[in-house]
Amino acid sequence: MILLRILGLVVAVILLALVVSRFRRRSLTLADALIMGSVALGLAVVGIVPSVIDPLLTELGFPPGDQRRVIGVLVISNILLFVLLFRSFAKTDRLEHRIGDYADRIASRMFATTYDMDSSGKAVIVIPAFNEESSLPEVLAAMPKQLHGLEVEPIVVSDGSDDDTEQVARRYGALVVGRDLRRGQGAAVRLGYRVALARGASVVATVDSDGQYDPLELPQLVAPILAGEADVVHGSRMLGSYEDPIAGRSHGVKFFAWLMTRLAGTPITDPASGFRAFEPNALHQLELRENQFHASEVTVAAAKLGLRVREVPCTFRARLEGSSKKPPFLRYGYGYTRTLLRTWLS
């Protein structure tokens, strides 16, 4: 016990020294310094006068005695450790959000200085891309010039690409939002929506840059919105054509379609579609936050707002070139489920 008390005192002194040093260098906030300082002082007091903690341990159900006291102190220490860890995670999340938002604002401002900000009377097609220099040419070459009388304006959102994705996009006549920080497809799509709305687009749609969705099917995707029949439209491979489904993924689509239909209160056959169209006012109402698994977020958020959600048949093909950027099947399912529940409960 003497050795444990000495070790506790040594740890307390080191911790106090670190707190003082980092606080003087302004590396710690006052709140963090008070929390860590209180832990260090508490550890020092327990090391000098162990019996001082006995009343608390008795209330927690630990009988008096040196061995029980050690166990009790360890339990309390673990609880405090978890509290500090969760606090650290929360601060890290806030910092990540601030850095990501800063990167988006820089990308938006650079875009505004490069292109005029007028897309009124146009159908803006947002194309998120990460290192898709090989498949992007076929996607942009197949892009229709007009949709029901509206001029088509493709905007490629480069999500931290370090190949020739941006140069290829410009060569094929697309506008480019270049963001050096990779944040995920959901964040890239959200940035594209932000730019499209700022330009006053008449309708906004999304197409993947890997060629799995056919740009020639865009007319049927946006038709319900232009006709005033829907606010959000999803392309459904289950209503159309699902070519070469990956083992297990088609079953996952059916399961999540069943779950999504019950949570959203509207029939959904393809809850993971990346082929979507939006009425601009509806897109303004949607508060999208997910950086990666955003497909479920869009559907649930739209249903909760009472927006008119509709599906139309579409074709889902194998990607044109390269390998998939999606995570493995089980990890994708976990991330999709987490996003689905978080959006539904928010």
Legacy VTK file of the C-alpha trace (Angstrom):
# vtk DataFile Version 3.0
C-alpha trace
ASCII
DATASET POLYDATA
POINTS 346 float
0.000 0.000 0.000
2.870 2.377 0.751
4.207 1.911 -2.790
0.779 2.601 -4.281
0.440 5.774 -2.225
3.897 6.943 -3.333
3.055 6.141 -6.969
-0.204 8.062 -6.665
1.618 11.093 -5.272
4.202 10.985 -8.068
1.474 10.790 -10.732
-0.424 13.651 -9.049
2.662 15.891 -8.984
3.460 15.156 -12.645
-0.146 15.812 -13.665
-0.260 19.106 -11.750
3.013 20.204 -13.350
1.635 19.404 -16.813
-1.586 21.299 -16.091
0.257 24.402 -14.908
2.725 24.272 -17.790
0.105 23.803 -20.520
-2.254 26.389 -19.011
0.520 28.989 -18.930
1.225 28.227 -22.621
-2.525 28.556 -23.274
-2.683 24.974 -24.519
-5.475 24.252 -22.026
-8.727 26.077 -21.490
-9.629 27.156 -17.959
-12.330 24.473 -17.756
-9.925 21.694 -18.785
-7.279 22.983 -16.384
-9.763 22.976 -13.486
-10.933 19.447 -14.286
-7.427 18.018 -14.610
-6.180 19.984 -11.630
-9.042 18.683 -9.481
-8.228 15.105 -10.484
-4.554 15.619 -9.629
-5.336 17.217 -6.259
-7.807 14.456 -5.439
-5.217 11.820 -6.260
-2.642 13.614 -4.093
-5.042 13.844 -1.101
-5.919 10.146 -1.396
-2.205 9.307 -1.524
-1.488 11.302 1.656
-4.666 10.526 3.643
-6.307 7.406 2.106
-9.110 7.298 4.667
-10.505 10.629 3.437
-12.300 8.817 0.607
-13.880 6.150 2.848
-17.238 7.967 3.327
-17.711 8.184 -0.424
-16.710 4.567 -0.966
-19.103 3.435 1.770
-21.968 5.256 0.022
-21.011 3.463 -3.204
-21.153 0.083 -1.474
-17.449 -0.556 -0.833
-16.810 -1.781 2.773
-13.900 -0.189 4.702
-10.446 -1.706 4.271
-7.277 -1.121 2.294
-8.017 -3.648 -0.468
-11.603 -2.444 -0.921
-10.340 1.110 -0.963
-7.931 0.326 -3.821
-10.734 -1.268 -5.857
-13.049 1.672 -5.158
-10.433 4.228 -6.169
-9.794 2.307 -9.391
-13.509 2.256 -10.196
-13.855 6.009 -9.596
-10.697 6.669 -11.607
-12.056 4.705 -14.568
-15.317 6.638 -14.441
-13.428 9.936 -14.480
-11.242 8.659 -17.311
-14.287 7.851 -19.451
-15.791 11.265 -18.733
-12.572 12.959 -19.849
-12.366 10.758 -22.946
-15.920 11.598 -24.001
-15.193 15.271 -23.427
-12.098 14.945 -25.608
-14.074 13.177 -28.348
-16.691 15.933 -28.303
-14.011 18.610 -28.664
-12.378 16.661 -31.510
-15.718 16.405 -33.317
-16.289 20.142 -32.977
-12.798 20.862 -34.290
-13.287 18.497 -37.233
-16.577 20.220 -38.073
-14.971 23.675 -37.932
-12.071 22.644 -40.163
-14.439 20.985 -42.635
-16.720 24.020 -42.713
-13.685 26.249 -43.249
-12.550 24.084 -46.191
-16.054 24.264 -47.708
-16.178 28.054 -47.393
-12.796 28.407 -49.087
-13.903 26.093 -51.914
-17.174 28.035 -52.340
-15.366 31.379 -52.474
-12.828 30.102 -55.001
-15.692 28.781 -57.123
-17.490 32.147 -56.946
-14.376 33.999 -58.124
-13.923 31.564 -61.037
-17.491 31.373 -62.376
-20.426 33.746 -62.558
-23.069 32.909 -59.950
-26.146 32.558 -62.165
-27.794 29.200 -62.872
-31.357 30.490 -63.091
-33.327 28.529 -65.657
-30.785 25.688 -65.502
-30.716 22.112 -64.264
-27.598 21.787 -62.122
-26.170 18.258 -61.926
-23.908 17.762 -58.897
-21.251 15.078 -59.450
-19.155 14.180 -56.354
-15.771 12.749 -57.317
-12.675 11.403 -55.623
-9.902 10.306 -58.005
-12.248 9.464 -60.884
-10.139 10.641 -63.822
-10.709 7.354 -65.695
-14.507 7.065 -65.370
-15.498 10.743 -65.373
-15.039 11.285 -69.156
-17.774 8.773 -70.068
-20.142 10.220 -67.455
-19.704 13.781 -68.713
-19.771 12.745 -72.383
-23.177 11.099 -71.818
-24.600 14.119 -70.007
-27.598 15.562 -71.907
-27.378 19.208 -72.932
-30.969 19.971 -71.943
-33.618 18.567 -69.614
-37.193 19.442 -70.588
-36.055 22.755 -71.997
-33.626 23.608 -69.182
-29.934 23.991 -69.945
-27.863 21.384 -68.098
-24.949 22.614 -66.000
-22.742 19.832 -64.545
-20.744 20.722 -61.429
-18.019 18.288 -60.382
-17.162 18.479 -56.668
-13.621 17.175 -56.261
-13.396 15.725 -52.755
-9.649 15.987 -52.178
-8.710 14.336 -55.476
-4.974 14.074 -56.114
-5.167 12.810 -59.717
-6.397 14.597 -62.880
-10.094 14.527 -61.931
-10.432 18.317 -61.925
-8.551 18.776 -65.214
-10.673 16.084 -66.892
-13.872 17.726 -65.635
-12.874 21.114 -67.056
-11.848 19.527 -70.356
-15.365 18.122 -70.743
-17.002 21.471 -69.981
-18.012 20.902 -66.356
-17.713 23.515 -63.625
-15.386 22.402 -60.819
-15.538 22.917 -57.058
-12.088 21.939 -55.807
-11.706 21.080 -52.133
-8.301 19.881 -50.953
-9.621 18.315 -47.751
-11.267 14.925 -48.326
-14.428 14.690 -46.193
-16.542 12.000 -47.856
-19.177 11.742 -50.550
-21.942 13.127 -48.346
-19.943 16.258 -47.597
-19.042 16.640 -51.283
-22.701 16.397 -52.327
-23.670 18.886 -49.617
-21.075 21.352 -50.919
-22.415 20.886 -54.442
-25.960 21.604 -53.245
-24.708 24.729 -51.497
-23.131 26.040 -54.687
-26.125 25.086 -56.848
-28.572 26.884 -54.560
-26.336 29.971 -54.410
-26.413 30.064 -58.221
-30.214 29.958 -58.285
-30.640 26.568 -59.989
-34.167 25.695 -61.156
-33.690 22.014 -60.307
-30.778 20.142 -58.705
-29.827 16.507 -59.330
-26.948 14.199 -58.398
-25.132 11.577 -60.457
-22.207 9.459 -59.274
-18.906 9.984 -61.052
-18.144 6.261 -61.439
-20.755 5.667 -64.167
-23.015 3.381 -62.138
-25.983 5.630 -62.969
-26.829 6.573 -66.552
-26.965 10.364 -67.164
-29.317 9.697 -70.083
-31.975 8.780 -67.502
-31.900 12.273 -65.967
-35.029 13.412 -67.885
-37.230 10.844 -66.133
-35.587 11.690 -62.784
-36.381 15.415 -62.854
-39.736 15.158 -64.642
-41.895 14.779 -61.466
-40.263 17.870 -59.947
-40.690 20.034 -63.033
-44.312 18.863 -63.236
-44.880 19.942 -59.620
-45.650 16.368 -58.526
-42.732 15.828 -56.118
-40.149 17.668 -54.005
-37.556 14.895 -53.856
-37.124 12.098 -56.412
-34.970 8.978 -56.031
-33.912 6.683 -58.836
-34.665 3.078 -57.895
-32.677 0.149 -59.243
-35.300 -2.179 -57.789
-37.977 -0.598 -60.011
-35.595 -0.491 -62.960
-32.490 -2.549 -63.666
-29.861 -3.801 -61.202
-26.911 -5.097 -63.216
-24.305 -7.388 -61.613
-25.302 -6.902 -57.947
-22.517 -7.548 -55.443
-23.085 -10.665 -53.361
-25.241 -9.792 -50.349
-25.790 -6.158 -51.338
-29.128 -6.742 -53.087
-30.420 -8.425 -49.923
-29.149 -5.456 -47.902
-31.014 -3.052 -50.199
-34.253 -5.009 -49.696
-33.844 -5.121 -45.904
-33.124 -1.399 -45.587
-35.959 -0.632 -48.001
-38.325 -2.481 -45.659
-36.918 -0.651 -42.625
-36.868 2.750 -44.332
-40.472 2.386 -45.522
-41.616 1.928 -41.932
-39.484 4.702 -40.465
-40.202 7.253 -43.192
-43.866 6.332 -43.587
-43.584 6.322 -47.377
-42.847 3.438 -49.783
-39.111 3.166 -50.514
-37.630 0.426 -52.708
-34.036 1.699 -53.070
-32.862 3.490 -49.903
-29.215 3.746 -50.992
-29.683 5.498 -54.311
-27.195 8.171 -55.324
-29.357 9.188 -58.285
-31.561 11.975 -56.891
-33.281 15.204 -57.844
-34.529 18.075 -55.684
-36.831 21.024 -55.963
-34.667 23.970 -54.773
-37.026 25.130 -51.991
-37.146 21.578 -50.621
-33.358 21.387 -50.689
-33.212 24.633 -48.707
-35.300 22.987 -45.970
-33.152 19.878 -45.637
-30.427 20.132 -42.971
-27.907 17.542 -44.136
-25.021 16.769 -41.781
-23.604 13.355 -42.679
-20.220 13.313 -44.407
-20.326 9.758 -45.671
-23.481 7.650 -45.314
-25.853 10.346 -46.499
-28.353 8.341 -48.581
-30.499 7.337 -45.610
-30.238 10.844 -44.137
-31.835 12.437 -47.217
-34.788 10.056 -47.313
-35.632 10.177 -43.605
-35.090 13.942 -43.304
-37.350 14.599 -46.301
-40.099 12.367 -44.904
-39.915 14.016 -41.466
-40.389 17.422 -43.104
-43.445 16.190 -44.951
-41.851 16.653 -48.362
-43.285 14.746 -51.306
-40.866 11.883 -51.983
-41.176 9.829 -55.144
-39.206 7.054 -56.847
-38.681 6.465 -60.555
-37.024 3.475 -62.266
-33.320 3.741 -63.046
-30.429 1.562 -64.156
-27.628 0.640 -61.774
-24.513 -0.668 -63.513
-21.043 -1.852 -62.590
-18.650 1.076 -62.329
-16.923 2.010 -65.577
-13.314 2.056 -64.392
-11.241 1.564 -61.246
-12.308 0.149 -57.892
-15.161 1.107 -55.582
-14.580 3.790 -52.952
-17.346 2.367 -50.758
-16.325 0.557 -47.550
-16.746 -3.232 -47.193
-20.307 -4.604 -47.038
-20.557 -5.002 -43.240
-18.941 -1.654 -42.500
-21.217 0.039 -45.018
-24.248 -1.588 -43.413
-23.165 -0.440 -39.960
-22.541 3.139 -41.113
-25.828 3.258 -43.015
-27.783 1.967 -39.999
-26.105 4.436 -37.640
-26.942 7.359 -39.916
-30.492 6.138 -40.411
-31.219 5.900 -36.684
-29.444 9.154 -35.844
-31.466 11.069 -38.448
-34.744 9.454 -37.400
-34.138 10.229 -33.709
-32.949 13.814 -34.227
LINES 1 347
346 0 1 2 3 4 5 6 7 8 9 10 11 12 13 14 15 16 17 18 19 20 21 22 23 24 25 26 27 28 29 30 31 32 33 34 35 36 37 38 39 40 41 42 43 44 45 46 47 48 49 50 51 52 53 54 55 56 57 58 59 60 61 62 63 64 65 66 67 68 69 70 71 72 73 74 75 76 77 78 79 80 81 82 83 84 85 86 87 88 89 90 91 92 93 94 95 96 97 98 99 100 101 102 103 104 105 106 107 108 109 110 111 112 113 114 115 116 117 118 119 120 121 122 123 124 125 126 127 128 129 130 131 132 133 134 135 136 137 138 139 140 141 142 143 144 145 146 147 148 149 150 151 152 153 154 155 156 157 158 159 160 161 162 163 164 165 166 167 168 169 170 171 172 173 174 175 176 177 178 179 180 181 182 183 184 185 186 187 188 189 190 191 192 193 194 195 196 197 198 199 200 201 202 203 204 205 206 207 208 209 210 211 212 213 214 215 216 217 218 219 220 221 222 223 224 225 226 227 228 229 230 231 232 233 234 235 236 237 238 239 240 241 242 243 244 245 246 247 248 249 250 251 252 253 254 255 256 257 258 259 260 261 262 263 264 265 266 267 268 269 270 271 272 273 274 275 276 277 278 279 280 281 282 283 284 285 286 287 288 289 290 291 292 293 294 295 296 297 298 299 300 301 302 303 304 305 306 307 308 309 310 311 312 313 314 315 316 317 318 319 320 321 322 323 324 325 326 327 328 329 330 331 332 333 334 335 336 337 338 339 340 341 342 343 344 345
